[in-house]
Amino acid sequence: MNNSQNIETWADSHETAIEIANVIFEMADSNDDAERIWQNPTDSEILEIWKKATHGELLNASDLFWGVDSLDEIMENVK
C-alpha cells in the first residue's frame, strides 16, 4: 500500500476529510505525531491546516470534517 492509500485509510478511520489528513501528514514527523496533531493540535497547527486544507478559502471549511466537527467549528476555538 502506498503512502496516499495509507493517508486515505487513516482519514477514513478518523472520519476526517482527506484534505485535512494530507496536511496533518505533511506537518507530522511520524504517525504518532500525526495522531497527536489530530487529537490535540496547537492553535498555530489548526491555522496552518485551515490555510492549506481550504487552499486559501477556495474550499469551504464547513464542508471539511475533522472527526465529528467541521473545520469551521474547530476554527471558532482558535485564539
C-alpha distance (Angstrom), angle and dihedral (degrees) to the residues before:
residue distance angle dihedral
M1 . . .
N2 3.81 . .
N3 3.79 126.5 .
S4 3.81 93.0 -98.9
Q5 3.81 90.6 55.3
N6 3.82 90.1 46.4
I7 3.81 91.0 53.9
E8 3.82 91.5 46.6
T9 3.80 90.4 51.1
W10 3.81 90.9 47.2
A11 3.82 91.3 48.1
D12 3.81 91.5 49.9
S13 3.80 93.1 48.4
H14 3.82 90.5 49.2
E15 3.83 93.3 43.3
T16 3.78 87.1 -125.3
A17 3.80 129.3 142.5
I18 3.78 113.3 -100.9
E19 3.82 88.9 -126.6
I20 3.82 89.9 60.3
A21 3.82 93.4 42.3
N22 3.81 91.5 51.9
V23 3.79 91.7 53.4
I24 3.80 92.9 45.3
F25 3.80 90.7 53.6
E26 3.80 91.1 44.3
M27 3.81 88.7 55.9
A28 3.82 97.5 39.4
D29 3.79 125.4 91.6
S30 3.82 92.3 -153.7
N31 3.80 143.4 -6.0
D32 3.81 88.7 -89.0
D33 3.80 89.9 53.2
A34 3.81 90.5 49.2
E35 3.79 89.2 53.1
R36 3.82 90.4 49.2
I37 3.80 91.7 50.3
W38 3.81 90.8 48.5
Q39 3.81 93.6 48.1
N40 3.80 101.4 36.9
P41 3.81 114.2 10.2
T42 3.77 122.5 177.9
D43 3.79 118.2 -121.1
S44 3.80 90.1 -107.0
E45 3.82 90.6 52.1
I46 3.81 90.6 50.4
L47 3.80 90.6 50.8
E48 3.80 91.2 49.3
I49 3.80 91.6 48.2
W50 3.81 91.7 47.8
K51 3.82 92.1 49.3
K52 3.81 94.8 48.5
A53 3.81 99.6 35.4
T54 3.81 93.0 51.3
H55 3.80 91.5 41.9
G56 3.80 89.9 -127.7
E57 3.82 93.1 -41.4
L58 3.81 95.9 -47.9
L59 3.81 86.4 120.9
N60 3.79 120.5 50.8
A61 3.82 110.0 -111.6
S62 3.81 90.3 -149.0
D63 3.83 88.0 65.8
L64 3.82 93.7 53.8
F65 3.79 114.0 82.3
W66 3.79 126.9 -155.6
G67 3.77 100.1 -168.0
V68 3.81 107.7 -54.6
D69 3.83 95.3 -18.5
S70 3.78 128.6 75.2
L71 3.77 117.9 -125.2
D72 3.82 87.4 -111.8
E73 3.82 90.2 58.1
I74 3.79 91.4 49.0
M75 3.81 90.9 49.4
E76 3.82 89.7 57.9
N77 3.81 88.7 70.7
V78 3.81 95.8 50.8
K79 3.78 113.5 108.1
